Amino acid sequence: MEDQLWKLANSHFEMKAYESAAFYADKLVTISGKSDLNFVYLLASCYLQNKEYPRVTHILEKHNLLHYSIKTQVLAAQALIASKDYQTCIRILSENVQQPDKDINWQFLKHLYMGKAHEARESKQLAAEQYILALKSDPTCIEAFSSLIDKQLLTAEEEIKLIDELDLENEKWLKEFYQAKLKIFSNPGSELQNLQLQSNIDVMLALANQLFSTHKVNQAFELSSKIIREDPYHLGAVPLHCGCMAALGEIGELYNLSHNLVKEYSDSPAAWYAAGVYYYAIKKYEYARKFFVKSYKIDRDYLPAWISYGHTYAAQDQSDQAMRAYRTVSRLFPGCYLANLFMGMEYLRTKNLRIALMSFELAKQVNSADPIVWNEIGVVFYKKGEYIRANEVLQEALKLCEGVITSTAETVMFNYAHTFQKLRNYPKAIELYQKCIQSNSKNASTYTALGLAYYFSNQIQEAVDCFNKALFLKSNDRFTNDLLYIALFECSEDLPMQVEPEFSPEML
């Protein structure tokens, strides 16, 4: 009879008929009259699948099998994490086992669930340590790797060091995939390129995220659009695709995506995040904020919602609330350099230059490949009057802008040109301003800056032309209007008073 019950329980379990499987497994445990590991483990597994979490640990303790092996400890840990009893989970997994598992490596799962429990208790450092141990026990444990990378638990240098330490000689494609998901961009290897050519969604998503993080938005949008066409409800691609659409002004597509996601996945943080991005893109920040709050309340570790929540306050110049959100990001996601970057921007906006520089330097320590970080550091030096240092830093930022979205490169080049203006190298400043105009001919501030560079290099007529173009784009700019007045009097050689304007447009 035992054999018959064993077959019935297993067959129903494999067919995912867990209630029936639990019925037969219970009879099997009763009839056997002894605490057989396989029988009790199958019954506990049925309870887990039926979401009867307290019964999992109870049946294991009842038969003195809770600490029999790592296998049974892990099963109990899964139930305890599902029922949010994280402290008990950590205690159980910290105990020694009676019988080590010889056939299967269960050790990595022990570290994995220990990490999940620590992470749920916001012990991020302990969680990171456990995830690293899980990866070292089994380098193919993608769940541990994703927890470390996606939840920003490591700095860029720590990520690279970890990948170098993993034994992936027989899994070269996997190592290339891991490298593609790191903060520091690396070109995909041959095996990863082959998977990309075959339109593997995970590979395309990893590469698209790398492109987006280095501000190559157009290229990232091409890949994210391809992913969404292949799988319209791929929730992992939603933050990236929404970010690309918002940056490129694809408001109609953004609305359609958010509407469909909210309809189909109302319990997903990605759906409400997409709705929030839509309202943020059309500048209805209060509505956006409500959706971002709903998103991170569904999943407290949903990083895009926290960042965007802070942005809604920053967009309305509410620095205190924005800083509170960014500090929460810094605490929950210690490897996320964006928190320090955006906090630095708020400090810079409120003219707290010393603290702003400290925040930007912290961001640079985590990710030194982001041109925006270098740009903001250059802006701080500019505002402090250290124009030579600002020039050097912005030059580095410009080197990192190769292939990035036009607006980012334009911002860096615009600020770089200002430093040459201050250093009285007007020909170089004029050259850079002209390049900015080539990439965006609708920015009035660039024409004003170019006009002033012409004015200081005694090319008055060219300056007048630039001031007129700036006023055509922004007719109510009083500063540019005053500069035009002065330049016109220069042309007539009848300047009524000596004026030496100090040009300091708002750094983008």
C-alpha positions, 0 to 999 in steps of 0.5 A, a space after each residue: 500500500 505504501 508504494 501505491 500511496 507514494 505513486 499517487 502522492 508524487 503523480 498528483 504533486 507533479 501535476 500540481 494537484 497539491 491538495 490531492 497530493 497532500 491527502 495521499 502523502 498524509 496517509 503515507 506518513 500515517 501508514 508508514 508508522 515512522 518518520 521517513 524523511 521522503 514521506 514527511 518532506 513530500 507532505 511538507 512540500 504539499 503544505 508549502 504549495 497550498 500556502 499552509 505555511 505554519 503546517 510546514 514547520 510543524 510537521 517537520 518539528 513533529 517528526 524531528 526532521 527540522 534540522 535533519 539536513 539542509 534540505 529540510 531547513 530550506 523547506 522550513 525557511 521557504 515557509 517562514 519567509 512566505 509567512 514573514 517570520 524572518 527572525 525564526 527563519 534566520 535562527 533555523 538556518 543558523 543551526 547545524 544539521 544532523 546529516 549533511 546532504 551528499 547528493 545535491 548541493 543545498 548549501 547555496 539555498 541555505 545562504 540564499 534564504 538567509 540573505 532573503 530574510 536579512 534583506 526583508 529585515 533591512 539588514 542589507 550588508 548581511 543580506 549581501 554577504 549571504 548572497 555572495 556566499 550563495 553565488 560562491 557555493 553555486 555560481 549559476 544561482 541567478 536568483 542570488 546574482 539578481 538580488 545583488 545586482 538588481 537591488 543595488 547591494 554592491 558598488 561597481 568595484 565590488 560587482 567586478 571583484 565578485 564576478 572575477 572570483 566566480 568559477 564560470 570556466 564551463 559557463 562562459 556565456 553566463 559570465 558574459 551575461 553577468 558582466 552585461 548586468 554590472 554598473 560598469 559597461 562592458 561590450 558583450 562577448 561572442 556567446 552573448 551576442 549570439 543569444 542577442 541575435 536570436 532575440 533572447 529577451 533576458 540578454 536583450 534586457 541586460 544590454 538595453 539596461 546598460 545602454 540606458 544607464 550610459 544615457 544611450 537612450 535611443 539605442 536602449 529604446 530600440 531594444 526595449 521596444 523589441 522586447 515589448 513586441 516579443 512579450 508585451 507583459 514582460 514586467 522586468 522590462 517595464 521600468 526601462 521601457 517607460 524611462 526610454 519613452 518618457 525621455 524621448 517624449 513617446 507619451 501616447 505609447 506610454 499611456 497605452 502601456 500603462 493602461 494595459 498593465 494596470 488592467 492586466 496586472 493590478 497587483 504588480 508594482 510595475 503596472 502602477 509605476 508605469 502609470 506614475 511615469 505617464 503622469 510625471 511625463 505630462 507634469 501632473 506630479 501629484 497624480 504621479 506621486 500617488 501611483 509611485 507610492 502605490 507601486 512601492 507599497 506593493 513591493 518595498 524594494 521596487 527601486 524605480 518607484 522610490 527614485 521617481 517618487 523623489 523626482 516628483 518633489 524635486 520637480 516642484 522644488 520641494 527639496 525636503 521631501 525629495 531629500 527624504 525619498 532619496 535618503 530612503 533609496 540610499 538606505 534600502 539600496 546601498 549600491 545605488 549611486 543615483 541616490 547620492 547623485 540626486 541628493 547632490 543635485 538638491 544640495 546644489 540647487 539650494 547652493 550648499 556646494 560643499 555637501 553637494 560635492 561630497 554627494 557627487 564624489 560618493 556617487 562617483 565612487 560607486 559608478 565612475 562611468 556616468 557622465 552626469 556625475 562628472 558634469 555635476 562635479 564640474 558645475 560645483 567647481 564652476 559655481 565655486 569659481 574654480 574654473 580650471 578644475 571645472 574645465 578638467 572635470 567637464 572634459 572627462 565628462 565629455 569623453 564619457 558622452 560618446 554615443 549618449 542621448 543628445 540632451 545629455 551630451 549637449 548639457 555637458 558641452 554647454 557647461 564645458 563651454 562656460 568654463 572656457 568663457 570664464 578662462 577667456 578662451 573665447 574661440 574655444 567657447 564659440 566652437 563648443 557653443 556652435 556644436 551645441 546649436 548643431 545638436 539642438 537649435 531651439 535652446 535660447 540659452 545657447 544663443 545667448 551664451 554664444 552671443 556673449 562669447 562673440 561680444 567679448 571677442 569683439 565680434 559685435 555684429 555676430 553677437 547681435 545676431 545671436 541675441 536676436 535669435 535667442 529673443 526669437 526663441 524666448 522673447 521675455 528673457 530680460 537678461 538677453 534683451 539687456 545684452 542686445 541693447 548694450 551690443 547695439 550701442 557698441 555697433 553705433 559707437 555710442 554706448 551711454 554707459 560702461 557696462 560689463 555684464 557677468 553671464 552666468 546662465 543656469 547650468 543645466 
